[in-house]
Amino acid sequence: MSRPLVVGNWKMNGLRADSAARVNALLDGLREKPAAGVDVAICPPFTQLALVGSQLEGAPVALGAQDCHKAERGAHTGDTSPEMLSDAGASYVILGHSERRRDHGEIDETVREKAVAAAKAGLTPIVCIGETEDQRQSGETESVLGWQIKGSLPDGFTGVVAYEPVWAIGTGLAATSEDIEATVGFIRAELVRQFNESGKTLRILYGGSVDAGNAGSILAIPNVGGALVGGASLKPDAFLSIIHAAPGA
């Protein structure tokens, strides 16, 4: 399997001073205790990409973004193209996060089009899927995830899939290890069904209230290839603990 990938999603947090301090603390921690066997990325808000990107030059941490448009350029006020992100030094981009789907009405087709554009620009798309609490309680988890995979991932997809149960994002609730293992196992089987051999090697991240306390047990689950970390990524000590909890760190 691929090396673990731990991604910090800062969401709508970060001004210049606290962003710079956060990155400096992260890099200091990795110099003191390297994690050579783990791929690490952080995704600050658009306004901090240039600043954070300059800090990460030559560092063992990649730069990512939290969204992109499907077009290369044009009359799309307020949007950012994949080429702009690549030009800013980004390597990854998060797509289809449940907060984007909820707040901006993004549907699977939109996410798929963005994933195609991101890959064309040389970015690695991290495509998020996940079920709501109502869908979970109704026994629809596998159906929902199957359709999201089919609708959100383009043919020939070589990026990353992030499973984030919507009910666990920012709530402090994390699915049990048994639940995660079963659901991620289903996602793996569905990826193989839809993408054949390539589906066996696509990285699957888990997200949803991942913190320093539960990261070790989550990252040890079969088929979990890393973590997409929200609130804990804003705390360098906690984020470092999650990185060092990954197999091979």
Disulfide bonds with the S-S distance in Angstrom:
none
